[in-house]
Amino acid sequence: MPTIIELSNSKVQMFAGDHVPPHFHLRGPNSNAMVRLDTLTVMRGKAHRRDLEEAIAWARANIDNLLSEWSRLNER
């Protein structure tokens, strides 16, 4: 699973050939969640509040890159 970015206490990652809706995985010692790209909300799992806030802020600023990477990894 490619790591898109390492944040202060977690990583934003994406799987190739993953299921829809488009999302990223937030992984860290206190976080294991899937975050939808269209709403930037947790669709499954749990994340530490600070980890999630940092990831969402980063994702908002980089949404075009995330959508592009999702498309590249999940061509159908």
Steps between C-alpha positions, in 0.01 A plus 500: 500500500665824393545760768386832360636704791632447851343744740615571855349182652332317211518416131260561213501189280308355201459145374516409132183328380305615805121518528286807444423763611839665450675531836830498680617306802623687805740279695689570817550374854162644603325505163370245253228657287379539144413855390277571200650739248170663401395601853826461698312309767585172669313217329645220713729463797616748757764770511652705775350850480834675440606249235169536320502881513852511359416251224179681402678837486772348283245321279300821443813674378596203279166360384587519130816295560308245707232459233766463233686237703174312564432493125854384422490219757143391426464503123209281397 
